[in-house]
Amino acid sequence: MAANADYASSVPDRDRLLRNRAQVRFWLYCVLVVLFALILVGGATRMTGSGLSITEWKPIHGVIPPLNEAEWQEEFLKYQQIPQYEKINHGMSLDEFKGIFWWEWAHRLLARGVGFLFAIPLVFFWVTRRVERGLTPKLIGILALGGLQGAIGWWMVASGLVERVSVSQYRLATHLTIASLIFMATMVVARGLAPHSQAPAGRRTQRLAGILTLLVMVQIYLGGLVAGLHAGLSYTTWPLMDGKVIPGDLLLLEPVWRNFFENPKTVQFVHRIGAYTLFVVALWHMIATGRSIPGSTHARRAVLLFILVLIQAIVGIATLVMQVPMHLALTHQGFALVVLGFAAAHWRGTKGAYPLPGEIRNPT
């Protein structure tokens, strides 16, 4: 009788936990949508040369754009003091300046918005005890990364205000990578809160899924270097590069390590090698998972992940040979996030959902 009473009392608790998880998961998916938009607008800001149009970092006051002609002239005058205006946009009209200003302003507004979208519901869920104890450090960690990302964003912009006419490729790649890391971490937590229809996969499958997610992150970092150096405009043939499988002058700069960050030819070549590596590993993961656990949800996800990687490769090649038109470049960047998000969700899926409080899970 006592055992039945304990079971009856545990059912409402479990139902409540699952409802809480569903609410938190829905919130995190909303955050992911805004993060996706934020990163895409960031890509458009870069491609339109708009990132240096706002020359000050005003986290609070900066949310209000210029409201009259005098304020617009004031912002324009600040922009006219930096090298980008003098060397590239000298003589641009106020209307042309407004065009690049709005891209950067929208990017910063979205960044502020996603901060509030994450922080305010997090406080609500925590105060109302809807966040499980083990989940709190993960969510606070993502929030802290968001705060760091804001500082990195200004650190990036500052690199183009004094001597350069564009931002540092090192800082651009770092900014993009941290944004992608926040996106990935949010997806992993959301997926861990979702019900799983199948038992966790074996350790080997889990490891390979994790390696794939890491490779996608590395590719995004390399893509940031390519974008920062405009390396995609330098060699626009495929599969050969500069007429060769392995082009020359890859190690032209001294010391040698600089070539992997500052030599456009080397950076693009390494990005290509990274894409080939990701393709081969995704193919092997699909085959290995299909052999080890055929017909499983994990195997079906591995097939879909490979298809996504293949599509991304095709979009990347098209972007290159068509000399980086804006619509294809943004598609390439956006689809990289799709691949990353799915890879992260797949990796979490191979591990199973987060255990409910009091639940014991056998190691796999």
Secondary structure, 3 states (H helix, E strand, C coil): CHHHHHHHHHHHHHHHHHHHHHHHHHHHHHHHHHHHHHHHHHHHHHHCCCCCCCCCCCCCHHHCCCCCHHHHHHHHHHHCCCHHHHHCCCCCCHHHHHHHHHHHHHHHHHHHHHHHHHHHHHHHHHHCCCCCHHHHHHHHHHHHHHHHHHHHHHHHHHCCCCCCCCCCHHHHHHHHHHHHHHHHHHHHHHHHCCCCCCCCCCHHHHHHHHHHHHHHHHHHHHHHHHHHHCHHHCCCCCCCECCECCCCCCCCCCCHHHHHHHCHHHHHHHHHHHHHHHHHHHHHHHHHHHHHCCCCHHHHHHHHHHHHHHHHHHHHHHHHHCCCCHHHHHHHHHHHHHHHHHHHHHHHHHHCCCCCCCCCCCCC
